[in-house]
Amino acid sequence: MNDDLNLWKSLGVLALVGVVIAIGKMLVSNEKFCWRLAVGRAIVSAGLAIAAGSILAFIPGVSMLAVVGLAAASAVLGEQFLERLIQAKASGS
């Protein structure tokens, strides 16, 4: 039971990191703000940050700080990559 609670706490922290990064990116961008875009980016960034937690399956015992750092990097870089990939596919390139 305690392991399940720790897992959910860790996932919550990783999702929060992703959401905060997405909000920060929206605040510094020159794009016109719309809720749909903000929520979509927050969801994608949170998902990517949580996916970074999968490193624990490959390297058990990694510190939480390392996992959060990887989550932050994947939330920033992964979201930009996915956005550009979708734009390229939508424009027919």
N, C-alpha and C positions, 0 to 999 in steps of 0.2 A: 504494500500500500504506500509506504514511504517512497519507494522508488518511482511509483507512478506519479506521485505529487512532485517529486524532483524533476521528472521528465516534463510535466506540464509547465512547471515554473521556468525551466530552461527554454522550452518552446515559446513561452510567453515573452521572455526576455529577447529572444532572437527575432520574433515577430515585431516587437516594439522597436528594436534597432532598425529594422527594415522600414517601418512606417515613419519613424523620425527622419531617416535619410531621405525618403521620398518627399516628405513635407519640406525639408530643407532645400532639396533640389527645386521644388516648385517655387519656393520663395525667392530664390536667386535667379530664376530663369526670366527671360523676356517674353515668354509665351502668355497669351491671354488666359486668365484663370477661368476654369470651369470645374464644377464639382465632379462631373463624370471623369475627367482626366485625373483629377487629384485622387479620387477614390481608386480608380484603376491602377494608377502608379503605386499607391500605397499597398494595394493587394499584391501586385506583382513583386514589389520590393520585399514585402513581408514573406512571401512564399520563397523567394530566392534566399533570404536570410535564414529561414528555417531549413531549407535544403542544405545550407552550409553545415548544419548540425550533423549531417550524415558522416562527416569526418570522424565522428566518434565510433562509427561502425568499422572504420578502417584502422584507426589509431586510438584504441581505448585508453582512457586516462589522460587525454589531452586536457589542458587547463581550460576553464570556462572563458578566460580572457582571450586565449588563442581562438576559440570557437567564435566568440563575439567579433573579434577582429576579422576573421574569415567571413563571417556573416555580413559585416559592414562592407567589405570589399566586393563580395558577390552581389550585394544589393545595389551598389553603385554601378559597377561594371556590367553586371548581368542585365540590368534593366535597360541600359543604353544599347547594349548589343541586341536585345530582343526588339526594342523599339525600331532600331535601324533595319533589322531583318524584316519586320512586318511592313515598314514603309517601302522597302525595296520590292517585296512581293506584291504589295498593293499597287505599286506604280508599274508593275509588269517587267521589271528589270531582272 
